[in-house]
Amino acid sequence: MPADFPPWPRVYASFARWRDTGLATELHDRLREAVRRIRWRKTRSAASRALSARRVLGRLKRAPSAALRWR
């Protein structure tokens, strides 16, 4: 244990109390959901960019001036 932590029995007692009341599980679940939301946003914005690029490329194939009007 790091030197700035209290003695390990006190730390373990706090953890055991959190575990018994369900707080440790609650914290874990909230952190997992936050990470999932952040990852979803990153993949979502990358997917949106890919779709936008496909639309522009598709319009360029049909008519170059149509792709410029789309913006």
VENFENSUL-V820820 format. One line per field, one symbol per residue. ss: DSSP state (a for helix, b for strand, c for the rest). phi: phi as a letter, one per 40 degrees, with the letter a starting at -180 (. if undefined). psi: psi as a letter, one per 30 degrees, with the letter a starting at -180 (. if undefined). A space follows every 50 residues. Layout:
# VENFENSUL-V820820
ss: ???
phi: ???
psi: ???
This chain:
# VENFENSUL-V820820
ss: cccccccaaaaaaaaaaaaaacaaaaaaaaaaaaaaaaaaaaaaaaaaaa aaaaaaaaaaaacaaaaaaac
phi: .cccccddcccccccccccccgcccccdcccccccccccccccccccccc ccccccccccccadccccccc
psi: klffllkeeeeeeeeeeeeefgeeeeeeeeeeeeeeeeeeeeeeeeeeee eeeeeeeeeeeejefeeefe.
